[in-house]
Amino acid sequence: MNIVEKSDEEIKAIADPLWRDLVQNSNEGKYGEFARNFSSALALAMNQMVAGHQFANSELARNLAEDADYLGIIRRGEHVTVLYRQRSTKKAGEWLGRLVLGYENGKIRIFGASIF
């Protein structure tokens, strides 16, 4: 199945808990838990040393607010991008959260995750 064929509601129901887990594990600096739903390509590209440095040194990455506002979905090819308005518990302002989902070996995996 191609994830782009799912309804917005179905995608949101899948994406929201994945995003919450990423936020929680980022705040706690738990790299292994943070990366557990990554696609194999993203897991290979995400160097544990770099991620550990980010968790240790980024005020934003360690202080994300638990509540994020769902903004919408973009469908492209075999992936969907789910967008969130993300805030920090320590820094004023708002950030754009981006979660890219698709199928790998019959399971939904994270192909990209970032905060701008």
ZALUMVO-988112 format. One record per residue: residue number from 1; x, y, z of N, C-alpha, C, CB in turn. Coordinates in Angstrom, 1 decimal, always signed. Glycine has a CB too. Example, Ala and Ser with C-alpha at 12.3 -4.5 7.8 and 13.67 -1.06 7.14 Angstrom:
// ZALUMVO-988112
NODE   k     nX     nY     nZ    caX    caY    caZ     cX     cY     cZ    cbX    cbY    cbZ
NODE   1  +13.2   -5.7   +7.8  +12.3   -4.5   +7.8  +13.2   -3.3   +7.8  +11.3   -4.5   +9.0
NODE   2  +12.8   -2.2   +7.1  +13.7   -1.1   +7.1  +12.9   +0.0   +7.9  +14.1   -0.6   +5.7
***
This chain:
// ZALUMVO-988112
NODE   k     nX     nY     nZ    caX    caY    caZ     cX     cY     cZ    cbX    cbY    cbZ
NODE   1   +0.8   -1.2   +0.0   +0.0   +0.0   +0.0   +0.9   +1.3   +0.0   -0.9   +0.0   +1.2
NODE   2   +0.4   +2.3   -0.6   +1.1   +3.6   -0.7   +0.4   +4.5   +0.3   +1.1   +4.2   -2.1
NODE   3   +1.2   +5.1   +1.2   +0.7   +5.9   +2.3   -0.1   +7.1   +1.8   +1.8   +6.4   +3.2
NODE   4   +0.2   +7.6   +0.6   -0.5   +8.7   +0.1   -2.0   +8.4   -0.2   +0.2   +9.2   -1.2
NODE   5   -2.3   +7.1   -0.2   -3.7   +6.7   -0.5   -4.6   +6.7   +0.8   -3.7   +5.3   -1.1
NODE   6   -3.9   +6.9   +1.9   -4.7   +7.0   +3.2   -5.3   +8.4   +3.3   -3.7   +6.7   +4.4
NODE   7   -6.4   +8.4   +4.1   -7.1   +9.7   +4.3   -6.2  +10.6   +5.3   -8.5   +9.5   +4.9
NODE   8   -6.5  +11.9   +5.3   -5.8  +12.8   +6.2   -6.0  +12.3   +7.6   -6.4  +14.2   +6.0
NODE   9   -7.2  +11.9   +8.0   -7.5  +11.4   +9.4   -6.6  +10.2   +9.7   -8.9  +11.1   +9.5
NODE  10   -6.5   +9.2   +8.8   -5.7   +8.0   +9.0   -4.2   +8.4   +9.2   -5.9   +7.0   +7.8
NODE  11   -3.7   +9.3   +8.3   -2.3   +9.7   +8.4   -2.1  +10.4   +9.7   -1.9  +10.6   +7.2
NODE  12   -2.9  +11.3  +10.1   -2.8  +12.1  +11.3   -2.8  +11.1  +12.5   -3.9  +13.1  +11.5
NODE  13   -3.6  +10.1  +12.5   -3.7   +9.1  +13.6   -2.4   +8.4  +13.7   -4.9   +8.2  +13.4
NODE  14   -1.7   +8.2  +12.6   -0.4   +7.5  +12.6   +0.7   +8.5  +13.0   -0.1   +6.9  +11.2
NODE  15   +0.7   +9.7  +12.5   +1.8  +10.6  +12.7   +1.8  +11.2  +14.1   +1.6  +11.7  +11.7
NODE  16   +0.7  +11.6  +14.6   +0.7  +12.2  +15.9   +1.5  +11.5  +17.0   -0.7  +12.5  +16.4
NODE  17   +1.2  +10.2  +17.2   +2.0   +9.5  +18.3   +3.5   +9.4  +17.9   +1.4   +8.1  +18.5
NODE  18   +3.8   +9.3  +16.6   +5.2   +9.2  +16.3   +5.9  +10.5  +16.6   +5.3   +8.9  +14.7
NODE  19   +5.2  +11.7  +16.3   +5.8  +13.0  +16.6   +5.9  +13.2  +18.1   +4.9  +14.1  +16.0
NODE  20   +4.9  +12.8  +18.8   +5.0  +12.9  +20.3   +6.2  +12.1  +20.8   +3.7  +12.4  +21.0
NODE  21   +6.4  +10.9  +20.3   +7.6  +10.1  +20.7   +8.9  +10.7  +20.4   +7.5   +8.7  +20.1
NODE  22   +9.0  +11.3  +19.2  +10.2  +12.0  +18.8  +10.5  +13.2  +19.8  +10.1  +12.5  +17.4
NODE  23   +9.4  +14.0  +20.1   +9.6  +15.1  +21.0  +10.1  +14.6  +22.4   +8.3  +15.9  +21.1
NODE  24   +9.4  +13.6  +22.9   +9.7  +13.1  +24.2  +11.1  +12.6  +24.3   +8.7  +12.0  +24.6
NODE  25  +11.5  +11.8  +23.3  +12.8  +11.2  +23.3  +13.9  +12.2  +23.0  +12.9  +10.1  +22.3
NODE  26  +13.6  +13.2  +22.2  +14.6  +14.3  +22.0  +14.8  +15.1  +23.3  +14.1  +15.3  +20.9
NODE  27  +13.7  +15.4  +24.0  +13.9  +16.1  +25.3  +14.7  +15.3  +26.3  +12.5  +16.4  +25.9
NODE  28  +14.5  +14.0  +26.3  +15.2  +13.1  +27.2  +16.6  +12.7  +26.7  +14.4  +11.9  +27.5
NODE  29  +16.9  +13.0  +25.5  +18.2  +12.7  +24.9  +18.4  +11.2  +24.7  +19.3  +13.1  +25.8
NODE  30  +17.3  +10.5  +24.5  +17.4   +9.0  +24.3  +17.5   +8.7  +22.8  +16.1   +8.3  +24.9
NODE  31  +18.7   +8.7  +22.2  +18.9   +8.5  +20.8  +18.3   +7.2  +20.3  +20.4   +8.5  +20.5
NODE  32  +18.5   +6.1  +21.0  +18.0   +4.8  +20.6  +16.5   +4.8  +20.4  +18.4   +3.7  +21.5
NODE  33  +15.8   +5.3  +21.4  +14.4   +5.4  +21.3  +13.9   +6.4  +20.3  +13.8   +5.8  +22.7
NODE  34  +14.7   +7.5  +20.1  +14.4   +8.6  +19.1  +14.4   +7.9  +17.7  +15.4   +9.7  +19.2
NODE  35  +15.3   +7.1  +17.5  +15.5   +6.5  +16.1  +14.8   +5.2  +15.9  +17.0   +6.4  +15.8
NODE  36  +14.0   +4.7  +16.8  +13.5   +3.3  +16.7  +12.5   +3.1  +15.5  +12.8   +2.9  +17.9
NODE  37  +11.8   +4.2  +15.1  +10.9   +4.1  +13.9  +11.4   +4.6  +12.6   +9.6   +4.8  +14.3
NODE  38  +12.7   +4.9  +12.6  +13.4   +5.4  +11.4  +13.4   +4.4  +10.3  +14.8   +6.0  +11.7
NODE  39  +13.3   +4.8   +9.0  +13.6   +3.9   +7.9  +15.1   +3.5   +8.0  +13.3   +4.6   +6.5
NODE  40  +15.4   +2.4   +7.4  +16.8   +1.9   +7.4  +17.8   +3.0   +6.8  +17.0   +0.6   +6.7
NODE  41  +17.3   +3.7   +5.7  +18.2   +4.7   +5.1  +18.4   +5.9   +6.1  +17.6   +5.2   +3.8
NODE  42  +17.4   +6.3   +6.8  +17.5   +7.4   +7.7  +18.4   +7.0   +8.9  +16.1   +7.9   +8.2
NODE  43  +18.2   +5.8   +9.4  +18.9   +5.3  +10.5  +20.4   +5.2  +10.2  +18.5   +3.9  +11.0
NODE  44  +20.7   +4.8   +8.9  +22.1   +4.8   +8.5  +22.7   +6.2   +8.4  +22.3   +4.0   +7.2
NODE  45  +21.9   +7.1   +7.9  +22.4   +8.5   +7.6  +22.5   +9.2   +8.9  +21.4   +9.2   +6.7
NODE  46  +21.8   +8.9   +9.9  +21.8   +9.6  +11.2  +22.9   +9.0  +12.1  +20.4   +9.5  +11.9
NODE  47  +24.0   +9.7  +12.1  +25.2   +9.3  +12.9  +24.9   +9.4  +14.3  +26.4  +10.1  +12.4
NODE  48  +25.0   +8.4  +15.1  +24.7   +8.4  +16.5  +25.6   +9.5  +17.3  +25.0   +7.1  +17.2
NODE  49  +26.8   +9.7  +16.8  +27.7  +10.7  +17.4  +27.1  +12.1  +17.2  +29.1  +10.6  +16.9
NODE  50  +26.7  +12.4  +16.0  +26.1  +13.7  +15.7  +24.8  +13.9  +16.4  +25.9  +13.8  +14.1
NODE  51  +24.0  +12.9  +16.5  +22.7  +13.0  +17.2  +23.0  +13.2  +18.7  +21.9  +11.7  +17.0
NODE  52  +23.9  +12.5  +19.2  +24.2  +12.7  +20.6  +24.7  +14.1  +20.9  +25.3  +11.7  +21.1
NODE  53  +25.5  +14.6  +20.0  +26.0  +16.0  +20.2  +24.8  +17.0  +20.1  +27.0  +16.4  +19.0
NODE  54  +23.9  +16.8  +19.2  +22.7  +17.6  +19.1  +21.9  +17.6  +20.3  +21.8  +17.2  +17.9
NODE  55  +21.7  +16.4  +20.9  +20.9  +16.3  +22.1  +21.6  +17.0  +23.2  +20.6  +14.8  +22.4
NODE  56  +22.9  +16.9  +23.3  +23.6  +17.4  +24.4  +23.7  +18.9  +24.3  +25.0  +16.8  +24.5
NODE  57  +23.8  +19.5  +23.1  +24.1  +20.9  +23.0  +23.0  +21.8  +22.4  +25.3  +21.0  +22.1
NODE  58  +21.9  +21.3  +22.0  +20.9  +22.1  +21.5  +19.8  +22.4  +22.5  +20.2  +21.4  +20.3
NODE  59  +19.7  +23.6  +22.9  +18.7  +24.0  +23.8  +17.3  +23.7  +23.3  +18.8  +25.5  +24.2
NODE  60  +17.1  +23.9  +22.0  +15.8  +23.6  +21.4  +15.5  +22.1  +21.4  +15.7  +24.1  +20.0
NODE  61  +16.4  +21.3  +21.0  +16.2  +19.8  +20.9  +15.9  +19.2  +22.3  +17.4  +19.2  +20.3
NODE  62  +16.3  +19.8  +23.3  +16.1  +19.2  +24.7  +15.0  +19.9  +25.4  +17.4  +19.4  +25.5
NODE  63  +14.3  +20.9  +24.8  +13.3  +21.6  +25.5  +12.1  +21.9  +24.6  +13.8  +22.9  +26.0
NODE  64  +11.6  +20.8  +23.9  +10.5  +21.0  +23.0   +9.2  +20.8  +23.9  +10.5  +19.9  +21.9
NODE  65   +8.2  +21.7  +23.6   +6.9  +21.6  +24.3   +6.2  +20.3  +23.9   +6.0  +22.8  +24.0
NODE  66   +5.6  +19.7  +24.8   +4.9  +18.4  +24.5   +3.7  +18.5  +23.5   +4.5  +17.7  +25.7
NODE  67   +3.1  +19.7  +23.5   +2.0  +19.9  +22.6   +2.4  +20.6  +21.4   +0.8  +20.7  +23.4
NODE  68   +2.0  +20.1  +20.3   +2.3  +20.7  +19.0   +1.0  +20.8  +18.2   +3.3  +19.8  +18.1
NODE  69   +0.9  +21.8  +17.3   -0.3  +22.0  +16.5   -0.1  +21.4  +15.2   -0.6  +23.5  +16.4
NODE  70   -1.0  +20.5  +14.8   -1.0  +19.9  +13.5   -1.4  +20.9  +12.5   -2.1  +18.6  +13.5
NODE  71   -0.6  +21.0  +11.4   -0.9  +22.0  +10.4   -1.4  +21.4   +9.1   +0.4  +22.8  +10.1
NODE  72   -1.0  +20.2   +8.7   -1.5  +19.7   +7.5   -0.6  +18.6   +6.9   -1.7  +20.7   +6.5
NODE  73   -0.9  +18.1   +5.8   -0.2  +17.0   +5.1   +0.1  +17.4   +3.7   -1.1  +15.7   +5.2
NODE  74   +1.2  +17.0   +3.2   +1.6  +17.1   +1.8   +1.9  +15.7   +1.3   +2.9  +18.1   +1.7
NODE  75   +1.3  +15.4   +0.2   +1.6  +14.0   -0.4   +2.5  +14.2   -1.6   +0.2  +13.4   -0.9
NODE  76   +3.5  +13.3   -1.7   +4.4  +13.4   -2.8   +5.0  +12.0   -3.0   +5.6  +14.4   -2.5
NODE  77   +4.8  +11.4   -4.2   +5.4  +10.1   -4.5   +4.8   +9.0   -3.6   +6.9  +10.2   -4.4
NODE  78   +5.7   +8.4   -2.9   +5.4   +7.3   -1.9   +5.5   +7.8   -0.5   +6.2   +6.1   -2.2
NODE  79   +5.5   +9.1   -0.2   +5.7   +9.6   +1.1   +4.7  +10.7   +1.4   +7.1  +10.1   +1.3
NODE  80   +4.4  +10.9   +2.6   +3.7  +12.1   +3.1   +4.5  +12.9   +4.0   +2.3  +11.7   +3.7
NODE  81   +4.3  +14.2   +4.0   +5.0  +15.1   +5.0   +3.9  +15.6   +5.8   +5.8  +16.2   +4.2
NODE  82   +4.0  +15.4   +7.1   +3.1  +15.9   +8.1   +3.8  +17.1   +8.8   +2.6  +14.8   +9.1
NODE  83   +3.1  +18.3   +8.8   +3.6  +19.5   +9.4   +3.0  +19.8  +10.7   +3.4  +20.6   +8.4
NODE  84   +3.8  +20.3  +11.6   +3.4  +20.7  +12.9   +4.0  +22.1  +13.3   +3.8  +19.7  +14.0
NODE  85   +3.2  +22.9  +14.1   +3.8  +24.1  +14.7   +4.3  +23.6  +16.1   +2.6  +25.2  +14.9
NODE  86   +5.6  +23.8  +16.3   +6.2  +23.3  +17.5   +6.8  +24.5  +18.3   +7.4  +22.3  +17.1
NODE  87   +6.6  +24.4  +19.6   +7.1  +25.4  +20.5   +8.2  +24.8  +21.4   +6.0  +26.1  +21.3
NODE  88   +8.9  +25.7  +22.1   +9.9  +25.3  +23.1   +9.4  +25.7  +24.5  +11.3  +25.9  +22.8
NODE  89   +9.9  +25.0  +25.5   +9.6  +25.4  +26.9  +10.6  +26.4  +27.4   +9.6  +24.1  +27.8
NODE  90  +11.6  +26.7  +26.6  +12.7  +27.6  +27.1  +12.9  +28.8  +26.1  +13.9  +26.9  +27.3
NODE  91  +12.6  +28.6  +24.8  +12.9  +29.6  +23.8  +11.5  +30.2  +23.3  +13.7  +29.1  +22.7
NODE  92  +11.5  +31.5  +23.2  +10.3  +32.1  +22.7  +10.1  +31.9  +21.2  +10.3  +33.6  +23.0
NODE  93   +8.9  +31.8  +20.7   +8.7  +31.6  +19.3   +8.1  +30.3  +18.9  +10.0  +31.9  +18.5
NODE  94   +8.0  +30.1  +17.6   +7.4  +28.9  +17.0   +8.4  +28.3  +15.9   +6.0  +29.1  +16.4
NODE  95   +8.3  +27.0  +15.8   +9.1  +26.3  +14.8   +8.2  +25.4  +13.9  +10.3  +25.5  +15.4
NODE  96   +8.7  +25.1  +12.7   +8.0  +24.2  +11.8   +8.5  +22.9  +12.0   +8.0  +24.7  +10.4
NODE  97   +7.7  +21.9  +12.5   +8.1  +20.5  +12.6   +7.7  +19.8  +11.3   +7.5  +19.9  +13.8
NODE  98   +8.5  +18.9  +10.8   +8.3  +18.2   +9.6   +8.6  +16.7   +9.8   +9.2  +18.7   +8.4
NODE  99   +7.6  +15.9   +9.5   +7.7  +14.4   +9.7   +7.4  +13.8   +8.4   +6.8  +13.9  +10.8
NODE 100   +8.3  +13.0   +7.8   +8.1  +12.4   +6.5   +7.9  +10.9   +6.8   +9.3  +12.6   +5.5
NODE 101   +6.7  +10.4   +6.3   +6.4   +9.0   +6.5   +6.2   +8.2   +5.2   +5.1   +8.9   +7.4
NODE 102   +6.4   +6.9   +5.3   +6.2   +6.1   +4.1   +6.3   +4.6   +4.6   +7.2   +6.3   +3.0
NODE 103   +6.1   +3.7   +3.7   +6.2   +2.3   +4.0   +7.6   +1.8   +3.7   +5.2   +1.5   +3.2
NODE 104   +8.1   +0.9   +4.5   +9.3   +0.1   +4.3   +9.1   -1.3   +4.8  +10.6   +0.8   +5.0
NODE 105   +9.2   -2.3   +4.0   +9.0   -3.7   +4.3   +7.6   -3.9   +5.0  +10.1   -4.2   +5.2
NODE 106   +6.6   -3.2   +4.5   +5.2   -3.4   +5.0   +4.9   -2.6   +6.2   +5.0   -4.8   +5.2
NODE 107   +5.9   -1.8   +6.8   +5.6   -1.1   +8.0   +5.8   +0.4   +7.7   +6.6   -1.5   +9.1
NODE 108   +5.0   +1.2   +8.4   +5.2   +2.7   +8.3   +6.4   +3.1   +9.1   +4.0   +3.4   +8.8
NODE 109   +7.3   +3.8   +8.4   +8.6   +4.3   +9.0   +8.7   +5.8   +8.8   +9.8   +3.5   +8.4
NODE 110   +9.6   +6.3   +9.6  +10.0   +7.7   +9.5  +11.1   +7.9   +8.5  +10.4   +8.4  +10.8
NODE 111  +10.9   +8.6   +7.4  +12.0   +8.9   +6.4  +12.6  +10.2   +6.6  +11.4   +8.8   +5.0
NODE 112  +12.1  +11.1   +7.4  +12.7  +12.4   +7.7  +12.0  +13.0   +8.9  +12.6  +13.3   +6.4
NODE 113  +12.7  +13.7   +9.7  +12.1  +14.5  +10.8  +13.0  +15.7  +11.1  +12.0  +13.6  +12.1
NODE 114  +12.4  +16.8  +11.2  +13.2  +18.0  +11.4  +12.4  +19.1  +12.0  +13.9  +18.5  +10.2
NODE 115  +13.1  +20.1  +12.6  +12.4  +21.3  +13.1  +13.2  +22.5  +12.5  +12.4  +21.3  +14.7
NODE 116  +12.5  +23.4  +11.9  +13.1  +24.6  +11.3  +12.7  +25.8  +12.1  +12.6  +24.7   +9.8
***
